[in-house]
Amino acid sequence: MNSRNSMAANATLHCLTGCAIGEISGLMIGTALGLGTAVTIALAVGLAFLFGYTLSTLPLMKAGLGFAAALSVVFAADTLSIAVMEIVDNAVMALIPGAMDAGLVNPVFWLSMMIALTAAFVAAFPVNRRLIDKGKGHALTHQYLHGADHGADHGDDHAPTQTSGAS
């Protein structure tokens, strides 16, 4: 796998992690509180964005960016990827008969969730790859996390991304 495909796969998996944590947490909370389907989905989507943004913001802050700067980079880098994942994930869950009404202890729910998250990954990968090719998306966060030294240590692994993302 070439370096940009690898970077896109890692970016997509990173977004998927936040989306999955948020989706599952939202569905568990909504189910536990007896919320309606629409409210539960809204909660799950909101938490998916929250966890996705948080998982990207914390490493940037650890790398030395202030909260506002890190959050600004994360909004630019992750919003489209998370949005695509959420649209696909929820559409797949809605299309699988009984998935939304199965309940958390029913294997139908968990199998449906695995299918939906896999479809979300497949849909978001080309989005992330395109953003990286344009020096956007995770190319933005990558330059803060790995900087110029990372490219020097690994040949030209990420050099096209760094030069295309420079302003």
Contacts in CASP RR format, 6 or more apart in sequence:
PFRMAT RR
TARGET T0000
AUTHOR 0000-0000-0000
METHOD contacts of the structure
MODEL  1
MNSRNSMAANATLHCLTGCAIGEISGLMIGTALGLGTAVTIALAVGLAFL
FGYTLSTLPLMKAGLGFAAALSVVFAADTLSIAVMEIVDNAVMALIPGAM
DAGLVNPVFWLSMMIALTAAFVAAFPVNRRLIDKGKGHALTHQYLHGADH
GADHGDDHAPTQTSGAS
1 9 0 8 1.000
3 154 0 8 1.000
3 156 0 8 1.000
3 157 0 8 1.000
3 158 0 8 1.000
4 129 0 8 1.000
4 132 0 8 1.000
4 133 0 8 1.000
4 160 0 8 1.000
4 161 0 8 1.000
5 129 0 8 1.000
7 132 0 8 1.000
7 138 0 8 1.000
7 139 0 8 1.000
7 142 0 8 1.000
7 158 0 8 1.000
7 161 0 8 1.000
8 125 0 8 1.000
8 126 0 8 1.000
8 128 0 8 1.000
8 129 0 8 1.000
8 132 0 8 1.000
8 138 0 8 1.000
9 125 0 8 1.000
10 138 0 8 1.000
11 81 0 8 1.000
11 128 0 8 1.000
11 132 0 8 1.000
11 137 0 8 1.000
11 138 0 8 1.000
12 81 0 8 1.000
12 121 0 8 1.000
12 124 0 8 1.000
12 125 0 8 1.000
12 128 0 8 1.000
13 121 0 8 1.000
14 55 0 8 1.000
14 56 0 8 1.000
14 138 0 8 1.000
15 52 0 8 1.000
15 78 0 8 1.000
15 81 0 8 1.000
15 82 0 8 1.000
15 85 0 8 1.000
15 124 0 8 1.000
15 128 0 8 1.000
16 85 0 8 1.000
16 117 0 8 1.000
16 120 0 8 1.000
16 121 0 8 1.000
16 124 0 8 1.000
17 52 0 8 1.000
17 55 0 8 1.000
18 48 0 8 1.000
18 51 0 8 1.000
18 52 0 8 1.000
18 54 0 8 1.000
18 55 0 8 1.000
19 48 0 8 1.000
19 51 0 8 1.000
19 52 0 8 1.000
19 82 0 8 1.000
19 85 0 8 1.000
19 86 0 8 1.000
19 89 0 8 1.000
19 117 0 8 1.000
19 120 0 8 1.000
20 48 0 8 1.000
20 117 0 8 1.000
21 47 0 8 1.000
21 48 0 8 1.000
21 51 0 8 1.000
21 52 0 8 1.000
21 55 0 8 1.000
22 44 0 8 1.000
22 46 0 8 1.000
22 47 0 8 1.000
22 48 0 8 1.000
22 50 0 8 1.000
22 51 0 8 1.000
22 52 0 8 1.000
23 44 0 8 1.000
23 45 0 8 1.000
23 47 0 8 1.000
23 48 0 8 1.000
23 86 0 8 1.000
23 89 0 8 1.000
23 113 0 8 1.000
23 117 0 8 1.000
24 44 0 8 1.000
24 113 0 8 1.000
25 44 0 8 1.000
25 47 0 8 1.000
25 51 0 8 1.000
26 40 0 8 1.000
26 43 0 8 1.000
26 44 0 8 1.000
26 47 0 8 1.000
27 40 0 8 1.000
27 44 0 8 1.000
27 104 0 8 1.000
28 104 0 8 1.000
29 35 0 8 1.000
29 40 0 8 1.000
29 43 0 8 1.000
29 47 0 8 1.000
30 36 0 8 1.000
30 39 0 8 1.000
30 40 0 8 1.000
30 43 0 8 1.000
30 44 0 8 1.000
31 40 0 8 1.000
31 103 0 8 1.000
31 104 0 8 1.000
35 43 0 8 1.000
37 100 0 8 1.000
37 101 0 8 1.000
41 90 0 8 1.000
44 90 0 8 1.000
45 86 0 8 1.000
45 90 0 8 1.000
48 82 0 8 1.000
48 85 0 8 1.000
48 86 0 8 1.000
49 82 0 8 1.000
49 86 0 8 1.000
52 78 0 8 1.000
52 82 0 8 1.000
53 71 0 8 1.000
53 74 0 8 1.000
53 75 0 8 1.000
53 78 0 8 1.000
53 82 0 8 1.000
56 74 0 8 1.000
56 77 0 8 1.000
56 78 0 8 1.000
56 141 0 8 1.000
57 67 0 8 1.000
57 70 0 8 1.000
57 71 0 8 1.000
57 74 0 8 1.000
59 141 0 8 1.000
59 145 0 8 1.000
60 66 0 8 1.000
60 69 0 8 1.000
60 70 0 8 1.000
60 73 0 8 1.000
60 74 0 8 1.000
60 141 0 8 1.000
60 144 0 8 1.000
60 145 0 8 1.000
61 67 0 8 1.000
61 70 0 8 1.000
63 144 0 8 1.000
63 145 0 8 1.000
64 144 0 8 1.000
65 73 0 8 1.000
65 144 0 8 1.000
73 140 0 8 1.000
73 141 0 8 1.000
73 144 0 8 1.000
74 141 0 8 1.000
76 136 0 8 1.000
76 137 0 8 1.000
76 140 0 8 1.000
77 131 0 8 1.000
77 136 0 8 1.000
77 137 0 8 1.000
77 138 0 8 1.000
77 139 0 8 1.000
77 140 0 8 1.000
77 141 0 8 1.000
78 137 0 8 1.000
78 138 0 8 1.000
80 127 0 8 1.000
80 131 0 8 1.000
80 137 0 8 1.000
81 124 0 8 1.000
81 127 0 8 1.000
81 128 0 8 1.000
81 131 0 8 1.000
81 137 0 8 1.000
84 120 0 8 1.000
84 123 0 8 1.000
84 124 0 8 1.000
84 127 0 8 1.000
85 120 0 8 1.000
85 121 0 8 1.000
85 123 0 8 1.000
85 124 0 8 1.000
86 120 0 8 1.000
88 116 0 8 1.000
88 119 0 8 1.000
88 120 0 8 1.000
88 123 0 8 1.000
88 124 0 8 1.000
89 116 0 8 1.000
89 117 0 8 1.000
89 119 0 8 1.000
89 120 0 8 1.000
90 116 0 8 1.000
92 112 0 8 1.000
92 115 0 8 1.000
92 116 0 8 1.000
92 119 0 8 1.000
92 120 0 8 1.000
93 99 0 8 1.000
93 100 0 8 1.000
93 112 0 8 1.000
93 113 0 8 1.000
93 116 0 8 1.000
94 100 0 8 1.000
96 112 0 8 1.000
96 115 0 8 1.000
96 116 0 8 1.000
98 108 0 8 1.000
98 112 0 8 1.000
99 108 0 8 1.000
99 109 0 8 1.000
99 112 0 8 1.000
99 113 0 8 1.000
99 116 0 8 1.000
102 108 0 8 1.000
102 109 0 8 1.000
102 112 0 8 1.000
103 109 0 8 1.000
128 137 0 8 1.000
128 138 0 8 1.000
131 137 0 8 1.000
131 138 0 8 1.000
131 139 0 8 1.000
132 138 0 8 1.000
132 139 0 8 1.000
132 161 0 8 1.000
133 164 0 8 1.000
134 164 0 8 1.000
135 161 0 8 1.000
135 164 0 8 1.000
135 165 0 8 1.000
136 165 0 8 1.000
139 161 0 8 1.000
139 162 0 8 1.000
139 164 0 8 1.000
139 165 0 8 1.000
140 165 0 8 1.000
142 158 0 8 1.000
142 161 0 8 1.000
142 162 0 8 1.000
143 161 0 8 1.000
143 162 0 8 1.000
143 165 0 8 1.000
146 158 0 8 1.000
147 162 0 8 1.000
148 162 0 8 1.000
150 157 0 8 1.000
150 158 0 8 1.000
151 157 0 8 1.000
151 158 0 8 1.000
151 159 0 8 1.000
151 162 0 8 1.000
END
